[in-house]
């Protein structure tokens, strides 16, 4: 009898996953952190000298925040999603309907158009 691995199993080593992990480590590792620190310091220096528009510096800072903050934000969201899915579902109690409000009684000879349309001076 010949045993073959199923097609759904990943290959040994999973080269694409290893490559993706390397890219993530390179983009958020110690060297990238040092480079981003120097870039932010350089942006601050250029801003103080008036050589860099504020909008461009803001974009660069936002990019640093997105690159280095994406991992913790995603981990927090996944943790919150896992916590809500593990929580027991509480049965919703049927709410009692609100009491009926009675409409005010109208006079027997009610005319909505009676009376002056314009106040008398």
N, C-alpha and C positions, 0 to 999 in steps of 0.2 A: 504494500500500500504506500502510495506517494503522498506526503503531506506538503501542501503548498500554503504559504501565508495568504490570508485574504487580501483583496485589493484595497480595502478600506484602511488597513494598517499603514502607518507612515513608514518610510524607508528607515533603515538603521541610521541614526545620527540626525535625521531630519535636517538636511543642509539649508533649506530655506529658513527654518526657525532659528538655526544657529547664525545665519547671516543677519537676520532681523535683530537678534539679540546683540550681535556685535555692533550694528548701526546704532541701536539705542544706547549701548554702553559708550560708544564714541561720542554721541551727541549730548549725553548728559553726564559724562564722566568727569574726572578731576581736571583733565586738560581743557575740556570745554568750559568748565566752571572758571578756570583761571583766565581763559580767553574772554569770556563774557565779563568778568570783573574788570579786566583791562579795557574792554570796549566801553563799558559804562563809565569808567574813569575818564577815558578819552572824550566821550560825549559830554561829560560834565565840564571838562576843561574847554572844549570848543564852545559850549553854551556860555560859559563865563566870559569868554573872549568875544562873543557876539558873532562867531563865524558859522554857526549852525542854526538853521531855523528850528523853532520849538516843535513844530509838527513832525519833522524828520527825526528828531531826538526821541519824541514820544513813541513813534513807530518802532524804533530800535529797542527801546525799553520794554514796550509791549511784547515784542518778539522774544526777548529774554524771559519775560514772565511766562509766556506761553510754553516755551521749550522746557524750562526748568520746573514749571508748576503743573504741567499736564499730568505727570505721574501721580503726585499726591492727590490731585483733584479727582482723577479717575479712581484711585484706590478708595478714597472717601465715598464716592458715589456708589461703587460696587459694594462697599461695606454697608452703606445705608440700605441699598436694595436687598442685600442678603438678610439684614435684620428685619426688614418689613415682611419679607416672604416667610421667615421662620416664625413670625408672631402668629399666635392662634387667631383664627377668625372668630370674632364675636358676633353672635346672632343679633341681627337688628330687631329691636323690639318694635312692634307696630305702635306708632304714635297715635294717641287719641286725637280725633279730629277736633279742631277748635270749635268753641260754642258758636252756634248760629247767631248772627246779629239780626235783630228785627229792624225792618225799615220803619222810619217814623211814619205815623199815621197822617194821611193827607186829609184836608178838609173835604167835606162832601161835594162842595161846589168849587173845585180847584181849577183855576185858570192860570196857566203859566205865563200868559201874556197880559194879565191884568196889571194895572198900575202904570205909573209913568215910566217911560223909557229914559227920559231925561229928567234929572232932578230939577225941582222947582226952585227958582231963585227968589 
